[in-house]
Amino acid sequence: MGKLGQLLVARGWITVQQLNRALTTQQVVGGRLGTCLIEMDSITEDNLLKGLSEQHGVPTVSLDDLRGIPDEVIALLPDKLARRCRTIPFRVVGTRLDVAMLEPRNLALQDEIAFASGKRVMVHVAHELRIVEALERYYREEASSRFSMLAERLNRARYFWERDKQPEPPKAEDELSRLPPMARSAAQRPAPPVAPPAATRAQAPPAPAPRRPSIQTVSMTEEERSALGNLSRPVPAEPAAAPPAPSPVVSPPAGPARPAMPPSLPTLASIDEVDAAFTRTHDREEVARIALSFLARNYRRAALFQIGKDKVSAWMGQGELDLPIFQKFSVSLDQPSLFLNLRNGSSIHIGPLPPMPAHRELARAWGGELPKDAVALPVRINDRVVAVVYADGGLKAGKGGSGAGGLGGMDLPHLQRLAAATGAALERCILHRKRAEAKS
C-alpha cells in the first residue's frame, strides 16, 4: 500500500477495497494510482488533489488555472522540456513562474525549469490526467485514448454540475410583481386568439401520426449466452404461474422486405413503470425489450450489448439501425473503446464517441457518423459487467436534451437507475432458472 493510498484511506475518501482494486488495475493498465481511482469513480478530483497536496506539501493547481494559459507563459518552457518534465507553466507573477508538476519533489527538474525560463519556480501539484490533457492542448503531445475518454467524461460531468449550480430564472409572477399596477394588469390580461389566414389553413397538410421504431433483436451464439449466465436456456413452467398476456404486435411499415421483429411493448413513461415491468418477467429477452422501450421515448438509437470474457457483441437494438450490420457487430475487449473502459471500472460514458476503430465499426450500423451525444452505462451482476446500455441522438432539446449533452431529456440518475434495475432483473432471471431446474 503506497503512501498516497494510505493517506486517502485514512481521510475516509476511499475504502481499503477500492484501493486494492485500483492497485490491481494499475498493475494491468499502468498509470498513476489517482488515475485508476478516478476511472473507477472511487474518488473525486478535489479529494485526490487534497491528498496529493498533503502528500507532497505543495499547493494544488485548479482546473481553471490550466485553461486559457497565455501564449507567452507557455513559451517560457520549450516543448521537449515540458513533455519530459511533465510540467505546465500557468502563471507569471513578477520574477516568479508558477508551474504544475506531476513530480513536485523532483529538485533536479525544478532546476532545469528555472534555468530554461530564467525565473524563480513555485511548484504546484496536479494529477496525471490534467497534466496529460494540458500537454496535449499546449505542447502538442497526443494523449492516449484512455486519457482522452476519461478527460471527456470528467469534463462532461463537470459541465452538468456547473450548469445545475446556476440560479434559476425568476418566475413569471416575480417579474409581474415588479411592474406598476396598471402595467401588471395589462400584462396579465390574456391576448385575444389570432386565427391564421385562410390560405394558410387550406394549404397546411395534416401532421403525420408519430411512429415508434420497432425493436430489433440479434440472435446469439451459445458462447455469447454464457456471458449473461445462460439466461436464455428454456425454463420449465411452474404449475401456479399464469401465462403472460401477449404484447400487441406492431405491423412493420410498407416498403422493402424487413427481418421479422419481435412483439413491441407499449412505451414506458417512468422508471417506476420499468421496475414494475421487470418484476413481471423472468425472460432475459423481455428484460432487454423493456429497457429499450423506456429509452425509445428520448433517443433515436438505443441498444444493448453483451460483455463476454474476451469480446463485446450486439444483443438487441432499436431505432435508426441497419439490422444486418448491427447483428454482426463484435469487437475484442483488448481494443480501446468505451466498452473496455466500462468493463474496467468506469461508471458511465457521456459525450461523443471518440474516433476509434471499435466505435467506427459500430457506427457502420447507422451510416458511419460518430455521434456527438452518446451515453453508455454498464449493467452489473455481482460487480461483474455483463452488458452495456447504449443510446445516442437525444430527441428532446432543452435542459438535459440533445442541446446539452445528448441526454435526451432524461436525468442521469434515471439512466443509472435503469442500468442498475436491468442488472437486478437479469439476476432474477438467473435465480428463477436455477429454482425451476431444482424443481424439475
Sequence and secondary structure as in RCSB ss.txt:
>XXXX:A:sequence
MGKLGQLLVARGWITVQQLNRALTTQQVVGGRLGTCLIEMDSITEDNLLKGLSEQHGVPTVSLDDLRGIPDEVIA
LLPDKLARRCRTIPFRVVGTRLDVAMLEPRNLALQDEIAFASGKRVMVHVAHELRIVEALERYYREEASSRFSML
AERLNRARYFWERDKQPEPPKAEDELSRLPPMARSAAQRPAPPVAPPAATRAQAPPAPAPRRPSIQTVSMTEEER
SALGNLSRPVPAEPAAAPPAPSPVVSPPAGPARPAMPPSLPTLASIDEVDAAFTRTHDREEVARIALSFLARNYR
RAALFQIGKDKVSAWMGQGELDLPIFQKFSVSLDQPSLFLNLRNGSSIHIGPLPPMPAHRELARAWGGELPKDAV
ALPVRINDRVVAVVYADGGLKAGKGGSGAGGLGGMDLPHLQRLAAATGAALERCILHRKRAEAKS
>XXXX:A:secstr
  HHHHHHHHTTSS HHHHHHHHHHHHHH S HHHHHHHTT S HHHHHHHHHHHHTS B  TTTTSS  HHHHT
TS HHHHHHHTEEEEEEETTEEEEEES TT HHHHHHHHHHHTSEEEEEE  HHHHHHHHHHHH     HHHHHH
HHHHHHHHHHHHHHHS     HHHHHHTS HHHHHHHHS        HHHHHH           EEE    HHHH
HTTTSTTS     TT             SSS             SHHHHHHHHHT   HHHHHHHHHHHHTTTEE
EEEEEEE SSEEEEEEEEES  HHHHHT EEETTS SHHHHHHTT   EEE   S HHHHHHHGGGTS   SSEE
EEEEEETTEEEEEEEEEEES  STTSGGGTS TT  HHHHHHHHHHHHHHHHHHHHHHHHHHHH 
